[in-house]
Amino acid sequence: MLYYSPTLRSKLQVELFDINPRGIAFSGNLIYKLDSNGQAVSRYRPDSLPYLICFNEEKERLRIVFAKKEQLCLCVENC
């Protein structure tokens, strides 16, 4: 999967928020947070799920509905 890509990992820090209350813990090279109480959803307020939000340091620079894995290149500006 994409999170095993050394190139992608060197350019991105990925945080995954799982809002499924029955979500199964994930172990891998991304930051996985079980968000069954919806704190991340209320903080970032996505229009729909799944959603991709890209930051440059602390500043938001992209916010789109995440439909296909190729959209990740928009976060690293290599499209």
Residue, then its C-alpha position, 0 to 999 in steps of 0.5 A: m500500500l501507499y504508506y509503505s512507499p519510502t518516497l511518499r514517507s520521506k515527503l509526507q507525515v500521514e495522520l489517519f483518523d478512523i471514526n468507526p467505533r468498531g475500528i481495528a487498531f492499525s500498525g504501520n508507518l503512519i499515525y493512526k488515531l481511533d476517533s470514535n467520539g468525532q474530535a478530529v471530524s469536529r476539528y477539521r470539519p470535512d465536507s464528506l468522508p474520506y477527506l484529504i487535508c494537506f498542511n505545509e507546516e501548520k498552514e492548510r494548503l489543500r482540502i479535497v474529497f479523497a477519491k483516489k490514491e493519485q490525489l496524494c501527489l497534490c500534497v507533495e506538489n509532484c503531479 
